[in-house]
């Protein structure tokens, strides 16, 4: 049976564009700086404090990492400590990119921020 807390990349993409979710990236700052999903907020798992995540009820919290492992860990902690409903991006940013969704990257040759993928 599929876990209702696992959201596919396409669902996260459409709900993020509709401003229905608050996307929380739980990777480390260097990972986030190198490549990220447009609109994601950084809350690294290494210093994760579930109660610091803004939950005003207007948007559902969705966690994201590189492959889905850390975001699932953050999700479990968040639900246990806050009782708020939340989900995570199944497969992480890797699945997001496989689905062809856009990311923001730093070009190592120029240091410039570049958009990659289709919006």
C-alpha positions in Angstrom: 0.0 0.0 0.0 1.3 3.4 -0.9 2.2 5.8 1.9 -0.1 8.9 1.7 2.9 11.0 3.0 4.9 10.2 -0.2 4.2 12.8 -2.8 5.5 12.3 -6.4 7.5 15.1 -8.1 4.6 16.1 -10.4 2.3 16.7 -7.5 4.8 18.7 -5.6 5.6 20.7 -8.7 1.9 21.6 -9.4 1.1 22.3 -5.8 4.2 24.4 -5.3 3.3 26.5 -8.4 -0.2 26.9 -7.0 1.3 28.1 -3.6 -0.5 25.2 -1.8 2.7 23.9 -0.1 5.6 25.2 1.9 8.7 23.3 0.6 11.4 22.6 3.2 14.8 21.4 2.0 16.5 19.4 4.7 19.9 19.0 2.9 23.0 20.8 4.1 23.8 24.4 3.2 26.5 23.4 0.6 24.0 21.1 -1.2 21.3 23.8 -1.1 23.7 26.4 -2.5 24.9 24.1 -5.3 21.4 23.2 -6.6 17.9 23.7 -5.2 14.2 23.8 -6.1 12.8 27.3 -6.6 10.9 28.4 -3.6 12.3 25.9 -1.1 13.4 27.0 2.4 16.5 25.5 4.0 16.2 23.8 7.3 19.1 21.3 7.4 18.4 17.9 9.1 21.7 18.3 11.1 20.2 21.2 13.0 16.5 20.4 12.5 14.0 21.9 14.9 10.5 20.8 13.9 8.8 23.6 15.9 10.8 26.2 13.9 8.9 25.3 10.7 6.1 27.9 10.1 2.7 26.1 10.2 0.0 28.7 9.8 -2.3 26.3 8.1 -2.5 28.1 4.8 0.0 25.7 3.1 0.9 22.1 3.7 4.5 21.5 4.8 6.4 19.2 2.4 10.0 18.1 3.1 12.6 17.5 0.4 16.2 16.2 0.3 18.5 14.5 -2.2 16.9 11.1 -2.4 14.0 11.0 0.0 15.7 9.4 3.0 16.5 12.6 5.1 13.1 14.2 4.2 11.3 11.1 5.5 13.3 11.4 8.7 12.4 15.1 9.0 8.7 14.3 8.2 8.6 11.7 11.0 10.2 14.1 13.5 7.9 16.9 12.4 4.7 14.9 12.8 5.8 13.4 16.1 6.7 16.8 17.7 4.1 19.1 16.2 1.2 16.8 15.3 0.7 18.8 12.1 0.0 17.1 8.8 2.9 17.1 6.4 4.4 15.1 3.5 7.7 14.7 1.7 8.9 14.6 -1.9 9.4 10.9 -2.6 12.8 10.4 -4.3 13.9 13.9 -3.4 15.5 16.3 -5.8 16.9 13.4 -7.8 13.4 12.3 -8.7 12.4 16.0 -9.3 15.2 16.4 -11.9 14.4 13.0 -13.5 10.8 14.3 -14.0 12.2 17.3 -15.8 11.2 19.9 -13.2 13.3 23.1 -12.8 16.2 23.7 -10.4 18.4 26.6 -9.6 22.2 25.9 -9.9 25.4 27.7 -9.4 27.6 27.6 -12.5 31.0 26.6 -11.1 32.9 28.3 -14.0 31.2 31.7 -13.6 29.7 31.6 -10.1 26.4 32.8 -11.7 23.0 31.4 -10.6 21.3 29.6 -13.5 17.8 28.2 -13.9 17.7 24.6 -15.2 14.7 22.7 -16.5 11.3 23.8 -17.7 8.8 25.8 -15.7 
